[in-house]
Amino acid sequence: MPPRKIRNADNMVQLGPPLKWAGGKRWLIPHLQPLWQAMPKATRLVEPFCGGLAVSLGLQPQTAWLNDVNPHLINFYEQLKAGLVLQPEGDSLFLNDRDYYNASRDRFNALIVANNANTPEGARLFYYLNRTGFNGLCRFNQKGLFNVPFGRYATINYPLNMHSHQPLLAPWQYSMGDFEAMTPHITPHDWVYADPPYDVEFVTYSQGGFSWADQVRLAEWLVTLPCPVVASNQATPRIMDLYQGLGFNTQTLLAPRRIACNGDRQPAQEMLAIKT
Ligand SMILES: C[S@@+](CC[C@H](N)C(=O)[O-])C[C@H]1O[C@@H](n2cnc3c(N)ncnc32)[C@H](O)[C@@H]1O
């Protein structure tokens, strides 16, 4: 079955992200759209943390530079851009079956070990594991091997082609690496939307590999960029202080998720920090 297409008020086809990705910001589009539309038409959208592409697919810029530190994610987009066929003729079908899943995960890990995951086969396996594994998680062990267990879904819809996504993704540019490596190529004609892994209060070191020191490094980097910037994050007191202290205008929104707080499930507060 092809992915569902919806049209928004501007008659743009709205496509959902091609992968399941934690922290997707589709719900933020109505808040980002007015900021994006206030920019000149030729503005390039730059996302240092592009993740599942919910924001680029929602705003649909003509030019975009999309970066993420996850090499498999970026390989998947590069391969889609180059015309990836998810189900080549003669290949076995994707199966929602534990043994088939484990064998596919072994094959994907063998590609990683052989330094050969950066290929169409790596992209096809990544897509299959993403749809079939537990909660769409993307997790690696200390040796860098993918270790997400089988997802046990009753049914899975495997869109077998990405014909609707491919024309949208094709004109955009992709890169893999830490956000700071982007510095020399960001221009005054860009608009940066930064959506890092959430700050989790009382955690100093690693939260999805992104520590408090990384949150500080990011905010201090964003303030130096020669273009307008919007950042989102969990509105923890220290994140609000950090961005306000650097001169960003901040606002808070209720996010469509809940956080456990003293056993209660409180609606999470999201921060939007804006530098014009
Ligand atoms: C919250 S997700 C982004 C979600 C995205 N906005 C969406 O709507 O799908 C954060 C992303 O940051 C990436 N990331 C983590 N550390 C990074 C770093 N140092 N530089 C660039 N990307 C990083 C993760 O791989 C993840 O995809």
The ligand as a Gaussian input file, in Angstrom:
#p B3LYP/6-31G(d) Opt

LIG

0 1
 C       14.859000      14.738000      18.199000
 S       15.688000      13.943000      16.862000
 C       15.253000      14.971000      15.486000
 C       13.834000      14.693000      15.026000
 C       13.418000      15.444000      13.779000
 N       13.305000      16.879000      14.010000
 C       12.087000      14.905000      13.270000
 O       11.086000      15.624000      13.285000
 O       12.057000      13.719000      12.889000
 C       17.356000      14.332000      17.186000
 C       18.343000      13.822000      16.142000
 O       19.643000      14.334000      16.479000
 C       20.620000      13.408000      16.012000
 N       21.894000      13.743000      16.699000
 C       22.301000      13.387000      17.955000
 N       23.507000      13.948000      18.235000
 C       23.870000      14.684000      17.164000
 C       24.993000      15.522000      16.845000
 N       26.007000      15.703000      17.733000
 N       25.036000      16.155000      15.640000
 C       24.036000      15.957000      14.735000
 N       22.951000      15.170000      14.964000
 C       22.857000      14.549000      16.169000
 C       20.005000      12.050000      16.307000
 O       20.560000      11.042000      15.478000
 C       18.491000      12.310000      16.037000
 O       18.135000      11.893000      14.740000

